[in-house]
Amino acid sequence: MPVFALLSTLVCLAAAFTLISRQVLRLPVTVGVMLLSLLTSTLLAIAGRHIPGVHAYVSGIINHIDFSAVVLHGMLAFLLFAGALKLNLSDLSRQKATVASLSTFGTLLSTVFVAALLHVILSITGLKIGFIGCLLFGALISPTDPIAVLEMLRRVGAPPSLEAQLTGESLFNDGVGAVVFLTLLAAFHSGTTPSVASFTWLLLIKAGGGIGLGLLLGYAMYHLLKPVDSYRAEVLLTLALAMGGYALADVLGLSAPLEAVAAGIVAGGRARAVAMSPVTREHVDSFWDLIDAIMNVILFLLLGLELLAMPWNPYYVYAALLAIPVVLAARWLSVVASLLLVRFIHKPSRGAVTVLTWGGLRGGLAVALALSLSPGPAHDRLIAITYVVVIFSIVVQGLTMDTLLRKMRFASPARAVLQCQEH
């Protein structure tokens, strides 16, 4: 299939899924679109096992896609920048200690916890992939992606502090998780295990350099936006910042994901508030909401194609089902440890551990990182495990989040009305 035909099909599906989510399923668009994408990818995988020729046709398409280039050096820039634009800086500043602890210390702890527990489980099921492979899974599954749950938080009127914790943690742990994953991926391909000291130094250089570059480019764009009063030009400037900054960080060997987060925060904070008119802000928000929705649909449909093309093993499902409690347990442990670390600066509210644990959804980033793995036995196993964990996260955790928020008394009808008016 030509590239244009494939992209056209994916965009048409994105439009259809958005319409069905809003008009038929009556679900938050983000949750509905992801559910329909997962359902479609599952149906594709099933069809490939029973309809002659489908498997070979899809395999031909997959073989012509460089997932590392498409996802890590393309789609991730749009996903992270779009998410950063939505961050409320005033709320984030009040939760900075908690967000910093969850997104760095918590992500690293979760990576190690998941890897250790998964290594034991895979040894029991006979699907050994080595400890570095388990660390790779821990790195790709530990970053949370609460974009799907944000609409529910606003719908029930969750406190701004909780929203800031979930969104702030998500954006920064996406960047941290991506850096850890890429560093481990290089070690996995070379067959060597980096020392703790070299790994930490590399993480600091890449992360710090990426954040610094993102802030620098973001403020440069802010000064370019100030004299401009044209929403078309300003939307294009944000697009140039997202794409150009990410590409530059890649060339310089810095953390492109964290560059995108830092640049997006500046663009969505000071630049958006001071240098953009109300009309421009509306167009910028609408543009990036659409980009984010399209990218998530494409990611999940690409995952379905990948599942269809790879050889299937029933033990993958068993291992994946066992991985679900492992991921949840690691999330709980990392949240508890992270909140304890900052308890003297910011005391967590009652029920915060439960909500942060259950609200730590896995979504687009986990899929993106899993798709970037090189072909091989570890690739097939980790793709299958990631797929099942993400399905559980979106379907079970995502659709029960509003009930949990009400039960834990985080819901406020008055605040919900105000947030709906603002967004």
C-alpha positions as CSV (number, residue, x, y, z in Angstrom):
1,M,0.0,0.0,0.0
2,P,1.4,3.5,-0.9
3,V,2.3,5.7,2.0
4,F,-0.3,8.3,1.2
5,A,-3.0,5.6,1.0
6,L,-2.0,4.2,4.4
7,L,-2.0,7.6,6.0
8,S,-5.3,8.5,4.4
9,T,-6.8,5.3,5.9
10,L,-5.5,6.0,9.3
11,V,-6.8,9.7,9.3
12,C,-10.2,8.6,8.1
13,L,-10.4,6.1,11.0
14,A,-9.3,8.8,13.4
15,A,-12.3,11.0,12.2
16,A,-14.7,8.1,12.4
17,F,-13.6,7.0,15.9
18,T,-13.9,10.6,17.2
19,L,-17.5,10.8,15.9
20,I,-18.5,7.4,17.3
21,S,-17.0,8.2,20.7
22,R,-18.9,11.4,21.0
23,Q,-22.2,10.6,19.3
24,V,-22.7,6.8,20.0
25,L,-20.6,5.7,22.9
26,R,-21.0,9.0,24.9
27,L,-17.5,8.5,26.3
28,P,-14.7,11.1,26.7
29,V,-13.3,11.4,23.2
30,T,-9.7,10.5,24.3
31,V,-10.9,7.3,26.0
32,G,-13.4,6.4,23.2
33,V,-10.9,6.9,20.5
34,M,-8.3,4.7,22.2
35,L,-10.9,2.0,22.9
36,L,-12.0,1.9,19.3
37,S,-8.4,1.9,18.1
38,L,-7.6,-1.1,20.4
39,L,-10.7,-2.9,19.2
40,T,-9.8,-2.3,15.5
41,S,-6.2,-3.5,16.1
42,T,-7.5,-6.6,17.9
43,L,-9.9,-7.4,15.0
44,L,-7.0,-7.0,12.5
45,A,-4.9,-9.4,14.5
46,I,-7.8,-12.0,14.6
47,A,-8.5,-11.5,10.9
48,G,-4.9,-12.2,10.0
49,R,-5.1,-15.6,11.6
50,H,-8.2,-16.8,9.7
51,I,-8.3,-14.9,6.3
52,P,-5.7,-16.2,3.8
53,G,-3.4,-13.5,2.5
54,V,-4.1,-10.9,5.1
55,H,-1.1,-11.8,7.2
56,A,1.3,-11.7,4.2
57,Y,-0.2,-8.4,3.0
58,V,0.1,-6.7,6.3
59,S,3.6,-8.1,6.8
60,G,4.6,-6.5,3.6
61,I,3.4,-3.1,4.8
62,I,5.1,-3.5,8.2
63,N,8.4,-4.5,6.6
64,H,8.5,-1.1,4.8
65,I,8.0,0.9,8.0
66,D,11.0,2.0,10.1
67,F,9.2,2.3,13.5
68,S,12.2,3.8,15.2
69,A,12.3,6.6,12.7
70,V,8.5,7.1,12.5
71,V,7.8,6.9,16.2
72,L,10.9,7.9,18.2
73,H,12.1,10.5,15.7
74,G,8.7,11.8,14.6
75,M,5.4,11.1,16.3
76,L,6.9,11.4,19.8
77,A,7.7,15.1,19.2
78,F,4.0,15.8,18.5
79,L,2.7,13.8,21.4
80,L,4.9,15.3,24.0
81,F,4.7,18.9,22.8
82,A,0.9,18.7,22.6
83,G,0.7,17.3,26.1
84,A,3.0,20.0,27.5
85,L,0.9,22.8,26.0
86,K,-2.1,21.7,28.2
87,L,-0.1,22.0,31.5
88,N,-1.3,24.7,33.9
89,L,1.9,26.3,35.2
90,S,0.4,28.0,38.2
91,D,-1.0,24.7,39.5
92,L,2.2,22.9,38.6
93,S,4.4,25.3,40.6
94,R,2.5,24.5,43.7
95,Q,3.0,20.8,43.2
96,K,6.6,21.0,41.8
97,A,8.1,18.9,44.6
98,T,5.6,16.1,44.2
99,V,5.8,16.2,40.4
100,A,9.6,16.1,40.5
101,S,9.7,13.2,42.9
102,L,7.1,11.1,41.0
103,S,8.5,11.8,37.5
104,T,12.2,11.1,38.3
105,F,12.6,9.0,41.4
106,G,9.3,7.3,41.0
107,T,9.9,6.4,37.3
108,L,13.3,5.0,38.0
109,L,12.0,3.0,41.0
110,S,9.1,1.6,38.9
111,T,11.4,0.6,36.1
112,V,13.6,-1.5,38.5
113,F,10.6,-2.9,40.3
114,V,8.8,-4.0,37.1
115,A,12.0,-5.4,35.7
116,A,12.8,-7.5,38.8
117,L,9.3,-8.9,39.1
118,L,8.8,-9.5,35.4
119,H,12.1,-11.3,35.2
120,V,10.9,-13.8,37.8
121,I,7.5,-14.3,36.0
122,L,9.0,-14.8,32.6
123,S,11.4,-17.4,34.0
124,I,8.4,-19.3,35.4
125,T,6.6,-19.2,32.0
126,G,9.7,-20.1,30.1
127,L,9.8,-16.8,28.1
128,K,13.3,-15.6,29.1
129,I,14.5,-12.3,27.5
130,G,17.2,-11.4,29.9
131,F,17.3,-8.7,32.6
132,I,18.1,-5.9,30.2
133,G,15.0,-6.8,28.2
134,C,12.9,-6.7,31.4
135,L,14.5,-3.3,32.2
136,L,13.4,-2.1,28.7
137,F,9.8,-3.1,29.5
138,G,10.0,-1.4,32.8
139,A,11.3,1.8,31.2
140,L,8.6,1.8,28.5
141,I,5.6,0.9,30.8
142,S,6.5,3.0,33.9
143,P,5.8,6.5,32.4
144,T,2.2,7.3,32.8
145,D,-0.1,8.8,30.2
146,P,-3.1,10.4,31.9
147,I,-4.3,12.4,28.9
148,A,-7.1,9.9,28.5
149,V,-8.3,10.5,32.1
150,L,-8.0,14.3,32.2
151,E,-11.4,14.8,30.6
152,M,-12.8,12.6,33.4
153,L,-11.0,14.6,36.1
154,R,-12.5,17.8,34.7
155,R,-15.9,16.3,34.2
156,V,-16.2,15.3,37.9
157,G,-14.5,18.5,39.2
158,A,-11.3,16.9,40.6
159,P,-9.1,19.3,42.5
160,P,-6.6,21.3,40.4
161,S,-3.8,20.0,42.6
162,L,-4.6,16.4,41.6
163,E,-4.8,17.3,37.9
164,A,-1.5,19.1,38.2
165,Q,0.2,16.1,39.8
166,L,-1.1,13.7,37.1
167,T,-0.4,15.9,34.1
168,G,2.9,17.2,35.4
169,E,4.2,13.8,36.4
170,S,3.1,12.4,33.0
171,L,4.9,14.9,30.9
172,F,8.2,14.8,32.8
173,N,8.2,11.0,33.3
174,D,7.5,10.6,29.6
175,G,10.8,12.4,29.0
176,V,12.7,10.6,31.7
177,G,11.3,7.2,30.7
178,A,12.2,7.8,27.0
179,V,15.8,8.7,28.0
180,V,16.1,5.6,30.2
181,F,14.6,3.4,27.5
182,L,16.8,4.7,24.7
183,T,19.9,4.3,26.9
184,L,18.9,0.7,27.8
185,L,18.1,0.0,24.2
186,A,21.6,0.9,23.1
187,A,23.0,-1.4,25.8
188,F,20.6,-4.2,24.7
189,H,21.7,-4.0,21.1
190,S,25.4,-3.9,22.0
191,G,25.1,-6.7,24.5
192,T,26.8,-4.7,27.3
193,T,25.4,-3.6,30.6
194,P,26.3,0.1,31.5
195,S,27.6,0.8,35.0
196,V,25.4,2.8,37.3
197,A,27.8,5.7,37.3
198,S,28.0,5.9,33.5
199,F,24.3,5.5,33.2
200,T,23.6,8.2,35.7
201,W,26.0,10.6,34.0
202,L,24.6,10.0,30.6
203,L,21.1,10.5,31.9
204,L,22.0,13.8,33.5
205,I,23.8,15.1,30.4
206,K,21.0,14.1,28.0
207,A,18.2,15.1,30.3
208,G,19.7,18.4,31.4
209,G,20.8,19.3,27.9
210,G,17.4,18.5,26.5
211,I,15.6,20.6,29.0
212,G,18.0,23.5,28.6
213,L,17.6,23.5,24.8
214,G,13.8,23.3,25.0
215,L,13.7,26.3,27.4
216,L,16.0,28.3,25.2
217,L,14.1,27.6,22.0
218,G,10.7,28.2,23.8
219,Y,11.8,31.6,24.9
220,A,13.2,32.4,21.5
221,M,9.7,31.6,20.0
222,Y,8.1,33.7,22.7
223,H,10.0,36.8,21.5
224,L,9.1,35.9,17.9
225,L,5.4,35.7,18.7
226,K,5.2,39.0,20.6
227,P,5.0,41.3,17.6
228,V,2.9,38.9,15.5
229,D,-0.9,39.1,15.4
230,S,-1.8,36.3,13.0
231,Y,-3.1,33.0,14.3
232,R,-1.9,31.3,11.1
233,A,1.7,32.4,11.6
234,E,1.6,31.7,15.3
235,V,0.2,28.2,14.9
236,L,3.0,27.5,12.3
237,L,5.6,28.9,14.8
238,T,4.4,26.4,17.4
239,L,4.6,23.6,14.8
240,A,8.2,24.7,13.9
241,L,9.2,24.7,17.5
242,A,7.8,21.2,18.1
243,M,9.4,19.7,15.0
244,G,12.6,21.8,14.7
245,G,13.5,21.7,18.4
246,Y,13.1,17.9,18.5
247,A,15.2,17.4,15.4
248,L,17.9,19.7,16.7
249,A,18.1,17.8,20.0
250,D,18.4,14.6,18.1
251,V,21.3,16.0,16.1
252,L,23.1,17.3,19.2
253,G,22.6,13.9,21.0
254,L,20.4,15.4,23.8
255,S,17.1,14.2,25.1
256,A,14.7,15.1,22.4
257,P,11.6,14.0,24.4
258,L,12.6,16.3,27.3
259,E,13.3,19.1,24.9
260,A,9.8,18.8,23.5
261,V,8.3,18.9,27.0
262,A,10.3,22.0,28.1
263,A,9.6,23.8,24.8
264,G,5.9,22.9,25.1
265,I,5.7,24.2,28.7
266,V,7.1,27.6,27.6
267,A,4.8,27.7,24.6
268,G,1.8,26.8,26.7
269,G,2.7,29.0,29.6
270,R,4.2,32.5,29.1
271,A,4.1,32.5,25.3
272,R,0.4,31.5,25.3
273,A,-0.6,33.9,28.1
274,V,1.3,37.0,27.0
275,A,2.2,36.7,23.3
276,M,-1.1,35.2,21.9
277,S,-4.5,36.8,21.5
278,P,-7.6,34.9,22.6
279,V,-8.3,34.0,19.0
280,T,-4.8,32.6,18.5
281,R,-5.0,30.7,21.7
282,E,-8.2,29.0,20.6
283,H,-6.7,28.1,17.2
284,V,-3.5,26.8,18.8
285,D,-5.4,24.7,21.3
286,S,-7.7,23.2,18.6
287,F,-4.8,22.5,16.3
288,W,-2.7,20.6,18.9
289,D,-5.8,18.8,20.3
290,L,-6.4,17.4,16.8
291,I,-2.7,16.5,16.3
292,D,-2.7,14.7,19.6
293,A,-5.9,12.7,18.7
294,I,-4.6,11.7,15.3
295,M,-1.2,10.6,16.6
296,N,-2.8,8.4,19.3
297,V,-5.1,6.7,16.8
298,I,-2.2,6.1,14.4
299,L,-0.1,4.6,17.2
300,F,-2.7,2.1,18.2
301,L,-3.5,1.1,14.7
302,L,0.2,0.6,13.9
303,L,0.3,-1.6,17.0
304,G,-2.5,-3.7,15.5
305,L,-0.6,-4.1,12.3
306,E,2.5,-5.1,14.1
307,L,0.6,-7.7,16.2
308,L,-0.9,-9.1,13.0
309,A,2.5,-9.4,11.3
310,M,4.4,-11.1,14.1
311,P,4.2,-14.8,15.1
312,W,1.8,-15.4,18.0
313,N,2.4,-17.6,21.1
314,P,-0.3,-18.3,23.7
315,Y,2.3,-18.0,26.4
316,Y,2.7,-14.3,25.5
317,V,-0.9,-13.8,26.8
318,Y,-0.2,-15.7,30.0
319,A,2.9,-13.6,30.7
320,A,1.0,-10.4,29.8
321,L,-1.8,-11.2,32.3
322,L,0.7,-11.8,35.0
323,A,2.4,-8.5,34.1
324,I,-0.7,-6.5,34.9
325,P,-0.5,-6.9,38.7
326,V,3.3,-6.5,38.5
327,V,2.9,-3.1,36.8
328,L,0.2,-2.0,39.3
329,A,2.3,-3.1,42.3
330,A,5.3,-1.3,41.0
331,R,3.2,1.8,40.4
332,W,1.9,1.7,44.0
333,L,5.4,1.2,45.5
334,S,6.9,4.0,43.4
335,V,4.0,6.4,44.3
336,V,4.4,5.6,48.1
337,A,8.1,6.0,48.0
338,S,8.0,9.3,46.0
339,L,5.4,10.9,48.3
340,L,7.4,9.8,51.4
341,L,10.4,11.5,49.9
342,V,8.6,14.9,49.8
343,R,6.3,14.5,52.8
344,F,8.0,17.3,54.7
345,I,7.5,19.7,51.8
346,H,4.1,18.7,50.6
347,K,1.8,16.5,52.6
348,P,-0.3,14.2,50.4
349,S,-4.1,14.5,50.7
350,R,-6.1,11.5,51.9
351,G,-6.6,9.0,49.1
352,A,-3.9,10.5,46.9
353,V,-1.9,7.3,46.8
354,T,-4.9,5.3,45.6
355,V,-5.9,7.8,43.0
356,L,-2.4,8.4,41.7
357,T,-1.8,4.6,41.4
358,W,-5.1,3.8,39.6
359,G,-4.9,7.0,37.6
360,G,-1.5,6.3,36.2
361,L,-2.7,5.1,32.8
362,R,-0.5,3.6,30.2
363,G,-1.1,4.7,26.6
364,G,0.5,6.2,23.6
365,L,4.1,6.5,24.9
366,A,4.3,2.8,25.9
367,V,3.0,1.8,22.5
368,A,5.4,4.1,20.8
369,L,8.5,2.8,22.6
370,A,7.5,-0.8,22.2
371,L,7.1,-0.3,18.4
372,S,10.6,1.0,18.2
373,L,12.2,-2.3,19.4
374,S,14.2,-4.1,16.7
375,P,12.7,-7.3,15.3
376,G,13.4,-10.5,17.3
377,P,12.1,-12.8,20.1
378,A,12.3,-10.0,22.7
379,H,10.4,-7.6,20.4
380,D,7.5,-10.0,19.9
381,R,7.2,-10.8,23.6
382,L,7.4,-7.2,24.8
383,I,5.0,-6.0,22.1
384,A,2.4,-8.6,23.2
385,I,2.9,-7.8,27.0
386,T,2.7,-4.0,26.4
387,Y,-0.5,-4.4,24.3
388,V,-2.4,-6.4,27.0
389,V,-1.2,-4.0,29.8
390,V,-2.3,-1.0,27.8
391,I,-5.7,-2.5,27.1
392,F,-6.2,-3.2,30.8
393,S,-5.1,0.3,31.7
394,I,-7.4,2.1,29.3
395,V,-10.5,-0.2,29.6
396,V,-10.5,-1.0,33.3
397,Q,-8.6,1.8,34.9
398,G,-9.7,4.6,32.5
399,L,-13.4,3.7,32.6
400,T,-13.6,3.3,36.4
401,M,-11.6,6.4,37.3
402,D,-14.6,8.7,37.6
403,T,-16.2,6.3,40.0
404,L,-13.0,6.1,42.1
405,L,-12.8,9.9,42.2
406,R,-16.3,10.2,43.5
407,K,-15.8,7.4,46.1
408,M,-12.6,9.1,47.4
409,R,-14.5,12.4,47.6
410,F,-12.4,14.2,45.0
411,A,-15.4,15.2,42.9
412,S,-17.1,18.6,43.0
413,P,-20.1,19.4,40.8
414,A,-19.5,23.2,41.1
415,R,-15.8,22.9,40.1
416,A,-16.8,20.6,37.2
417,V,-19.1,23.3,35.8
418,L,-16.3,25.9,36.1
419,Q,-13.7,23.6,34.5
420,C,-16.0,22.8,31.6
421,Q,-16.5,26.5,30.9
422,E,-12.7,27.1,31.0
423,H,-11.9,24.2,28.7
